[in-house]
Amino acid sequence: MLHRPSRAGLCLALSGAALLFLPHARAEPPAERTVGLSLGQGGPTGAERRKALVIGNAAYLSSPLKNTLNDARAVSASLGELGFEVTLKTDTTLKDLRRTLGTFVDSVEKDDIVFFFYAGHGLEIEGINYLVPVDFNAERAADVAYEAFPLNQFLDGMEARRPSVNVVVLDACRNNPFVSGTRAFGRRGLAEVRAGQGSLIAFATSPGKTASDGDTGANGVFTGALIRHLKRPGVDIEAMFKDVSDDVAVGTGREQVPWRSSSIVGKYYLAGAAGGAPVAASTPPPDPTPAPSSSQPVAASRPLPSPPATLPDSIPNAGGQGEVKVPKKEPTSTRPGWIIPVRILGVVMILVGLPLLWFFGVFGLILIIGGGVAIAVSIIKG
C-alpha cells in the first residue's frame, strides 16, 4: 500500500528544488583605476596641482645684479606654459621675502607639484644658507640672521606640507660681495644642502663656489641653460637638470659646475613625452639626446623603476591632455554545448516529479532528485 508523503516532506522537496534555480554568485569586475600622469604642455587636467614661486632680486644697496630680473621673468613664463600657477616677485625687501615665502608655503597642499626659483644674492654663515633681500644692510656676521632669510626655514616648511614633488632652484651664489672689503663675512658660495623626501634642490654651482651673472646676454649662465631645457618633452626632471649642468660646465670651461641633491622617487616629466603627449609617471621616457659628458658632482643614482607588468586601465591621450580608457576585453565563453539541454531536462524532471511525489511517493522523489542532480551538474560545469 502506497503512503502519501507528509506535507512537511512535500514542502522540503519544493524548497530544495527552488534552491536549484537560484542564480549562482558571480565575481564583480574590479573598479576602474587611473594611472598617474605627468602632464604635457597643455597644463593640468585636475589630477595634480602645479604651484610655483619665482623670486628675482637685483636692486641691492650694494653690488646690484643685472640679469636676475630677466632670469626670474623667463623662468616664470616657462613654468606658466607648463601649467604652473606662478607667483612672481622681484626686488623683495626682507619683509616682502618673509611674507611671500610664508604665504606660499601655507598655500601648498599634500601631493602638489611645487617649483621654487630664486635668483639673487645668497650667502652662508656657519653652515646656514641665507637668501639676501635687496635692503640687506648687515655690518657683521651676527647681523645676518636678522637681515636675511634662512633657506632651511623654507625647506622645513615645504617638507611639512608634503608635496609629491618639490623642486628648489637657487641661482644665488653670484660673486658674493660680502666676503671682502669693509664688511667681510661669510664664505664664497652656499653650503651643501641635502634634499628631503620627494625634493630636488639644484644650485647654480658647486658648494663653496660662485656663479656667473652672465657677461653677455640677458640671462645668467645657469638660468640661460635652465630655460633652454625646462620645456623639453620626453626628458624626466633629473635628466633635465643633468643636461643643464652639462651645458653650464662645458660653456664655462668647468669653472662653474652646477650641483644638485635629489630624493625624488621614480621619474617625473615636466613637459610630457616627445610630441607633447603626457607620459605615465611610472614608465621610463624615450631616450633623450645624449648630453656632453662632464665631471660634475651629482646625487647618488638609483635603479630605474621597472616597466609595468600589465597593461594599465587608462593610457595618455595623444592630444596632450587627459587620458583614454582602455576597453576591457570580456573573456570568451567556453561553456560546453550540453549544459543548456541538461539544465532544461533537470527542470522538466522536477516539474514532472512534483505531482507524482504526491500520488506515487518514491517514484516522484526519484525524478525530483535526478532533476536536481542534472541542474547541479550543469551549474558546476557551466
Backbone hydrogen bonds, N-H to C=O, Kabsch-Sander energy under -0.5 kcal/mol:
donor,donor_aa,acceptor,acceptor_aa,energy
10,L,6,S,-2.1
11,C,7,R,-2.5
12,L,8,A,-2.1
13,A,9,G,-2.3
14,L,10,L,-2.5
15,S,11,C,-2.5
16,G,12,L,-2.3
17,A,13,A,-2.3
18,A,14,L,-2.3
19,L,15,S,-1.8
20,L,16,G,-1.0
20,L,17,A,-0.5
21,F,17,A,-0.5
21,F,18,A,-1.3
22,L,19,L,-1.2
38,S,279,V,-2.0
40,G,320,G,-0.6
43,G,40,G,-1.4
46,G,48,E,-0.5
51,K,49,R,-0.6
51,K,113,I,-2.9
52,A,85,E,-2.5
53,L,115,F,-2.2
54,V,87,T,-3.0
55,I,117,F,-2.6
56,G,89,K,-2.1
57,N,119,A,-2.8
60,Y,58,A,-2.2
61,L,134,V,-1.2
65,L,58,A,-1.9
71,D,67,N,-2.5
72,A,68,T,-2.6
73,R,69,L,-2.3
74,A,70,N,-2.3
75,V,71,D,-2.6
76,S,72,A,-2.4
77,A,73,R,-2.2
78,S,74,A,-2.1
79,L,75,V,-2.6
80,G,76,S,-2.1
81,E,77,A,-1.8
82,L,78,S,-1.0
83,G,80,G,-1.4
84,F,79,L,-2.3
85,E,50,R,-2.7
86,V,84,F,-0.9
87,T,52,A,-2.3
88,L,86,V,-0.5
89,K,54,V,-2.7
91,D,56,G,-2.6
97,L,93,T,-3.0
98,R,94,L,-2.6
99,R,95,K,-2.3
100,T,96,D,-3.0
101,L,97,L,-2.5
102,G,98,R,-2.4
103,T,99,R,-2.6
104,F,100,T,-2.2
105,V,101,L,-2.4
106,D,102,G,-2.2
107,S,103,T,-1.2
108,V,104,F,-0.8
108,V,105,V,-1.0
111,D,162,R,-2.2
112,D,109,E,-1.9
113,I,49,R,-3.3
114,V,112,D,-0.6
114,V,165,V,-2.9
115,F,51,K,-1.9
116,F,167,V,-3.2
117,F,53,L,-2.5
118,Y,169,V,-2.3
119,A,55,I,-2.4
120,G,171,D,-1.7
123,L,130,Y,-1.8
124,E,187,R,-0.6
125,I,128,I,-2.5
128,I,125,I,-1.9
130,Y,123,L,-3.0
131,L,149,F,-3.1
132,V,121,H,-2.1
134,V,92,T,-2.3
136,F,133,P,-1.3
143,D,140,R,-1.5
144,V,140,R,-0.5
144,V,141,A,-1.3
146,Y,143,D,-1.5
147,E,143,D,-0.9
147,E,144,V,-1.0
148,A,144,V,-1.9
149,F,131,L,-2.5
151,L,129,N,-2.8
153,Q,150,P,-0.8
154,F,150,P,-0.9
154,F,151,L,-0.6
155,L,151,L,-2.2
156,D,152,N,-2.7
157,G,153,Q,-1.7
158,M,154,F,-2.3
159,E,155,L,-2.3
160,A,156,D,-1.8
161,R,157,G,-0.9
161,R,158,M,-0.6
162,R,158,M,-0.8
162,R,159,E,-0.7
164,S,112,D,-1.4
165,V,112,D,-1.5
166,N,198,G,-2.3
167,V,114,V,-2.9
168,V,166,N,-0.5
168,V,200,L,-3.0
169,V,116,F,-3.2
170,L,202,A,-3.0
171,D,118,Y,-2.8
171,D,169,V,-0.6
172,A,170,L,-0.9
174,R,120,G,-0.6
175,N,173,C,-1.0
175,N,211,A,-0.6
179,V,176,N,-0.7
180,S,177,P,-0.6
183,R,180,S,-0.6
185,F,178,F,-4.0
185,F,183,R,-0.8
187,R,124,E,-1.3
198,G,263,S,-1.4
199,S,196,G,-2.1
200,L,166,N,-2.6
201,I,261,S,-3.0
202,A,168,V,-3.2
202,A,200,L,-0.5
203,F,259,W,-3.6
204,A,170,L,-2.0
208,G,190,L,-1.7
209,K,206,S,-2.1
211,A,173,C,-2.2
221,V,212,S,-0.9
224,G,220,G,-2.6
225,A,221,V,-1.5
226,L,222,F,-2.3
227,I,223,T,-2.6
228,R,224,G,-0.9
229,H,225,A,-1.4
229,H,226,L,-0.5
230,L,226,L,-2.1
232,R,229,H,-1.7
234,G,272,G,-4.6
235,V,232,R,-0.8
237,I,268,Y,-3.0
240,M,236,D,-2.4
241,F,237,I,-2.0
242,K,238,E,-1.7
243,D,239,A,-2.1
244,V,240,M,-2.0
245,S,241,F,-2.4
246,D,242,K,-2.5
247,D,243,D,-2.3
248,V,244,V,-2.3
249,A,245,S,-2.8
250,V,246,D,-2.6
251,G,247,D,-2.6
252,T,248,V,-1.6
253,G,250,V,-1.2
254,R,249,A,-3.5
255,E,252,T,-1.3
259,W,203,F,-1.3
261,S,201,I,-2.4
263,S,199,S,-2.8
267,K,281,A,-0.9
270,L,268,Y,-0.6
273,A,277,A,-3.9
276,G,273,A,-2.1
279,V,38,S,-0.9
281,A,36,G,-1.7
283,T,280,A,-1.7
315,I,324,V,-2.4
317,N,322,G,-1.1
320,G,317,N,-2.1
324,V,315,I,-3.2
326,V,313,D,-2.6
330,E,328,K,-0.7
339,I,336,P,-1.1
342,V,338,W,-2.1
343,R,339,I,-2.3
344,I,340,I,-2.6
345,L,341,P,-2.6
346,G,342,V,-2.3
347,V,343,R,-1.9
348,V,344,I,-2.5
349,M,345,L,-2.5
350,I,346,G,-2.0
351,L,347,V,-2.5
352,V,348,V,-2.5
353,G,349,M,-2.5
354,L,350,I,-1.8
356,L,352,V,-1.3
357,L,353,G,-2.1
358,W,354,L,-0.9
358,W,355,P,-0.6
359,F,355,P,-1.3
360,F,356,L,-3.6
361,G,356,L,-0.8
361,G,357,L,-0.6
362,V,360,F,-0.8
363,F,360,F,-1.0
365,L,361,G,-2.0
366,I,362,V,-2.5
367,L,363,F,-1.8
368,I,364,G,-2.2
369,I,365,L,-2.6
370,G,366,I,-2.6
371,G,367,L,-2.7
372,G,368,I,-2.4
373,V,369,I,-2.4
374,A,370,G,-2.2
375,I,371,G,-2.3
376,A,372,G,-2.6
377,V,373,V,-2.5
378,S,374,A,-2.0
379,I,375,I,-2.1
380,I,376,A,-2.5
381,K,377,V,-2.6
382,G,378,S,-1.4
